[in-house]
């Protein structure tokens, strides 16, 4: 303390913290632990950000103003994630749009989060940045995002590729609609939807034969051209042609039935239901946040899918320590109340000024 003497316990502060007092000079204070305070503030911040409680419920107030004031610095803390080191049989990748940013996510075939990458759009450079964070697996399952094949050839040349059947069916439906008008469109969509019923190599061969038969019957429609009213030539059945070119490409690339040989998942549904859906739910609960805050909230959500909360707090505060929050008016008032001894700088009376009320012989006039 001020005189350097040993302190003894002296009750508790109104907040419940142990109060200490010097027996020599009479000064008292409360021991402060900025590191413990930061950890608790960050823990409450993450619990609110990834949970369903409101700020007022966590803070125990009506408005949550104290919570926002104490945790304002937490928005600048980026959670730490452990790098993926285990080699998995299959890795599932997908991208989800968050405002003007695209989030690329990679998980294992068992549902474990491996890595994520923010990017402006799905480019070769963005996919390369994601794949470099994960050891090369045996098979990768994707929705056919642009730039991914080039990144695969550069990062994982030996990895086999499986095109997500569900996304292929959705893309085909987008071109042909759910109720195609032409017989060719109906037959092609039915073929694609039947991919879900294939369960062995013989069924896959039979499906490819049916696709070839469709081409022999309706293939000429994909080449027909028509002059439109503006005087420009175009394909008469443009939507049918786009759907056919999409299906022909995945069959020629050999990425449609990889799962039959290697036993990997044939869709990215575990990623969609296990990660993309919780991300959208999180954004709905915190609708109105800025884009920067939305990104930080998603990073914490993904981090807690990878490691427990207490471990995430320890790693984050150890590797990226946060500066102590600046003292505010309430802290200064509490500090003034904690000091029970003589004030060094104040407007109060001091014994050296000779103004204390004296008793005994000194008080006789």
Buried (B, 14 or more C-beta within 10 A) or exposed (E): BBEEEEBEEBEEBEEEEEBBBBEBBEBBBBEEEEEEEBBEBBBBBBBBBBEEEEBBEBBEEEEBEBBEEBBEBBBEBBBBBEEBEEEBBBBBBBBBEBEEBBBBBBBBBEEBBBBBBBBEEBBBEBBBBBBEBBBBBBBBBBBBBEBBBBBBEEBBEEBBBBBBBBBBBEBBBEBBEEEBEBEBBEBBBEBBEEBEEBEEEEBBEEBEEBBEEBBEEBEEBBEEEEEEEEEEEEBBBEBBBBBBEBBBEBBEEEBBBBBBEEEBBBBBBBBBEBBBEBBEEBBEEBEEBEEEEBBBBBBBBBBBBBBEBEBBBBBBBEEEEBEEBEEEEEEEEBEEEBBEBBEEEEEEEEEEEEEEEEEEEEEEE
